[in-house]
Amino acid sequence: MRWPAADRLAQFGRFALIGVVNTGTFYLCYLPLHRWLPYFSAFTLAYLASMVGSFFLNTYFTYRTRPSWRKFAFFPLTQLTNYLAQSAGLYLLVSGAGLNSTIAPLLAAAGAVPFTYLVSRRILLPRPREETVP
């Protein structure tokens, strides 16, 4: 099933909005953890804490589909993609560019959005069945 461009754009807009909410949740976890832990450890724990909420928000709001155990089992692949993209960005921004480790996670998160959208869309939306020709 092909989605009209306007539907895909609206879907991406919802995905981005959920991303803002999820990033806020992540950041509210990251800041207190960053006081007691090295930045990368705080990043990882905050990331894991925000992942479950992201699954439910994306299934219900972004893609308007039902959550299932199967989708939940594969959802970490979207998060792994996001985590790897954000981790690389975080490392480059802090260690390479010398950016403050309090601000760098926000910029790294923004850069990971397109990659995460494509993978999550693939996992959370049902695949169209191939039409058979009689």
ABEGO torsion letter per residue (X at the ends): XBBBAAAAAAAAAAAAAAAAAAAAAAAAAAAAAAAABBAAAAAAAAAAAAAAAAAAAAAAAAAGBBBBAAAAAAAAAAAAAAAAAAAAAAAAAAAAAGBBAAAAAAAAAAAAAAAAAAAAAAAABBBBBBBBBX
